[in-house]
């Protein structure tokens, strides 16, 4: 995980960035943003709340790192923190220039320099870039000598931020280490992460775990029925065994996975062939051995659905022993499942 030290002061700039397609323009600050010291801890919570996993990115090297506007601006801030305001203007203008999709909402852009942060157990400096697009109206009641005055105010909810990234000054030559959060939907997807930041996945244990779990799921659901005559309950059982292997082990070794999960030689060969196809299709190289990221397992396990759906009448959730469920057809040709259990809860 990654965090910044709430006991350290930090420098902050806020700009307003609108939608370019409707000529909303920008409102750029001319000085750093002042905040009272008693607000520091609250602001730290606001800025760090979006980052909940160990998934990291880096700036892509498509045309060279220095050609990436955000990378160049952030590198300049790390080299000379006093240039935060100057570089934050570049960032605001760059975000405005890529915000030409009508679906993009204008919002407040926060650019923050954190002098003390930790990423993967290593002390570092960090630059945070955050965008808040959602304003809420609140009713404020102020006591007077004899009653209350009421008025409506508009502001940013401290519990919600729409887009965020935290860039750490480690692995500079590889594109820095970047944590990213983006709640975009529909036509807006990709504008923050791809067009503005220009990020790609960092190839680490989180990357290896996530992609290998996706490979396993794709193999069981898509390829297995093509190569073998397989029952739905056996597919679900293999999905369970696959994800449980990742939950129960600290390290992934392809040979161990094949021996404990796939078991049969024909399945092992089929999986190995599909792995090569998967790598070519998605242009990714999957390691045969790596440390397992438990956060990646927790995230991906939600997509391993251990459910057998029977018409519109029943759902069977299969979590354990495959031997306690049987499938068959009666004398009248009607299909059935037979379940064995010890206790009814």
N, C-alpha and C positions, 0 to 999 in steps of 0.2 A: 504494500500500500504506500501512499504518498501523502505527506502533509506539510504544512508550513507552520512555523513557530508563532503562536498568537502573542507571545511576549515581545516579539520584535516589531518595531515600527515598519511601515511599508509605504511606498509612494503610489499614488493613485491619480489617474486622469479619467474623466468621463466626457464622452462626446455623444452627440445625437446623430444617428445615421438613418436616413429615410430610404424610401424605395425610389430607385432611379427611373423606373418606367413611368412614374407619375410625377417626376421632377420634385420630389419632396425635399431634396437637398440634404445638407448636413449642417449641424451646429457644432463648431469645433471650439473647445476650450483654449484659452490663451495662457492659462497657468495650471499648475497642478491643483488638484481638488483637495480642499482642506476638510478634515474630519476631526471631531474631538476625540481625545485619547480614550475616553470611556466607551466609544463605539468600536474600538479595534476588535475586541473579541466577537462582537456581533457580526461585523463585516467578514472576519475570518470564517465564521460559520457559514455565512452566505456564499462566500467564494469557494469553499471546499466541499460543500454538501453534495454537489452533483457527482463527485468521483467516488464510486463505490466498489470498483473492481481493480484487478491488477492488469487490465488490458491496456497495452501501450501501443502508440503509433510513432512514426517518425516522418520528417518531411521527405517527400519523394524527390528523387534526383533526375527527373525526366530531362530537364534542360540545364542541369547543374544546380546545386543548392543555392548559390548566390542569386540565381534568376528568380527564386521564390521570394516574393515580396515580404511575406510574414517571416520566413527564416532570416532574411537579411536584416529586417528591422529588429527582431528579437536578438540576434547576434550582436548588433550595435548596442542595444540596451545592456547586455551582459558585459560588453567591453567598456562601456561608459554609462553607468546608471543615470547620470545627470542629463542624458539625452532621451529620457523617457518621454517627455512631452513631445519633442520633435518627431520621434519615431511613431508615437501613438497617432499622430496626425496622418502619417503615411498609411498606417493600418486602417484608420477610419475611412480614408479616401479609397483604399483598395476594396474594403468591404462594400462601400457605396457603388463602386464600379461593377461589382459582380452581382449586385442586388437589383437586376433589371427584370426578374421574373415578377409578374403582377401579384403572385401569391406571397412574396416576401414582405413581411411586416417590418416597419421601421421600429427602432428601439434605441435604448441607451447602451452604449458600448463602454465597458470598463476595461482599462488597461492598467495592470498592477505589477509593480516590481517587488518581489519578496526576497530579501537578502538572506533568509535562512529557511531552508526546506530540506526534506529528506525524501529520497526516492530509492527504493530497493535497498534500504539500509545505509545509503551513502548520502553524506551531507552535500548539499548543492544550493545554488540560487535558482529562482524560478521567475518566470514572467507569466502572468495569467491574463487571458483575454476572455471577456464574458459579455454576453448580449442578453439584455432583458427586454422582451417585446410586449409583455403583458402588464397593463396597469389595472389596478383595482380601485374602486371607489369605496371609501369608508365614511361612516358617520361619526363625527367627533363631537363629543359633548364636553363643554368647558364650564366648570362651576363659576358662578358669579356670587356676589354678596347675598342675593335673594333667590337665585334660581340657577338655570343653566342656559348657556348659549349653545346652539347646535349649528354645525355647518358640515358640508361634504368636502372631503379632500381626496385627491387622487395620488396614488403612489405605487411603489413596487413591493410585492409581497416578499418578505424575507425567506419564506419557505419555498420559493420557486424561482428558478432561473432557466432560461430557454436554451441557451447555447453556452458552452464553456470549454476552454482548453487551458492546460497548465503545461508550460514548456520548461524543462529542466536543463541546466547547462552541463550536461554530461553527454558523451558520445557526439560531440559537436560535428566531427567530420562525417559521421554516418547519418546526420539529420536530426540530432538531438533526441531526447526521450520525451514523448508528448502523451499526456493523458487528455482524452477528448470526450465531450458529452454533447449530443445533438438530438433534440426531440422533434426534428423536422418530420413532416408527413407529406404525402402526395407529391405534387410537382416541385416542392421546395427541397426534397431530399437531394443531398449531394452538394448543395450550394455552400453550406458552411464548411463541411469537411473536405470536399474536393476543390471547389472553385475558389473559396477564400483561403483556407489553410493549405491545401495541397498535400494531404497526408496519405500515408500507406501504412499497413499493418507492420509492426515491428516483429521480427521473427525471433520469438523467445519461447519459453515453456508454455505460456498462455496460448500463443499462436499454434504451437504444435498440438497441444491438448484439444483446442477448439476444432482444428481442422481434421484431426484424426477421429474425433467423435463424429464429426459430420460425415467423414468417409464411412465409418461403421454403420451409421444410420442409413445412408444412401445405399450401401451394399445390401443390407438386410431388406429394405423396402423395395428397392428397384431391381438390383441385379440378381439376388437370390431366387426370386420367382422365375426369372428367365432361364437360369441354368438348371434348376431342380424343381421337382413337383413338391411343393412345400405347403403345409397347412398354416392358416393364420396364427394359430396358437403357437406353432413352432417359430414363426417370425417374431412374435411378441416375446417368447422365451429367449431368443437369441439377442433381442434388443436389451432385455433385462440383464442378461449375462455380460453383455458388452459394457454397459454403463456401470455395472457393479464392479467390473474389473478395474475401472478407473477410480471408483470410490474406495476400493479396498487396497490399492497399491500406491506407493510413493513414486514409482518409476515405471514407465512404459517400455517394454521390450517386445518387439513384434513377434519374436519366437515364442515368448511366454504367452502372449495373447493368443496366438494360433493354437498352442498346445492346450490351454485351459478353456478357451471359449469356442473356437471353431472345431477342434478335436479331430474331425474326419479329414483324411488326406485330400479328398476331392474339394472340400470346403476351403481348406488352406490354399490350394492352388487357384481356385476360383477367386478368392479374396485377393491374392497376390496379383493376379491378372487385372482385377478391377482397380486395384490401387494404382497401377501404372496408367490405366485409362483415366482415372480421376485426376492424377497429377497433370496429365497432358491437357485434359479438358479445362481445368481451372488454372493452369499455368502456375502450379505450386509444387514445391518439393517437400515431401513429408518424411521426417526423420524416423528411422526404425527404433530409436532409443532416445528417451528424454525424460526429464523430471516432470511429473504430472502437476498441473496447476489446479488446486482444489476449487478455486474461484471459477475457473473455466468449466470444470465439471458441474459445479452447482448451477451455473447459467445454462449450459447445454442440456443437462438432464431433464429440464422442463419440457424439452421438445421430443423426448423419447416417450411416446404415448403407448402405455401398456394396456390398450383397450381393444376389445373385440366388440364391434357393433353388430347386433343381430336385428336386421330390419329396422323398424322404428319402435320395437318393443323392449329390447334389453341391451344393456352394456355390461360386458364382463371385464373387470379389472384384474389383470394377472400380475401379481407381484412376486410370487415365489415358486414353489415346487411344481414343475411341469407335470409330474406324474399324478397330480391330484385333479387333473382335468382331462376328460376324454371326449372325443368327437365321433359321431356315428350317424347312421341312417336307419330308421326303423322299417318294419315290414311294409309300411304304406308309402315309403319313400320320403318320409319327413325327416329333416335334419335335426339333430339334437346335440347338446353338450351335457355331459355328466360331470358333476363336481363332487369331490370328496372333502369333508372338513371335520374338525374335531370340536369346535365351539362356535356358537352363533353369538355375535356381539351386537 
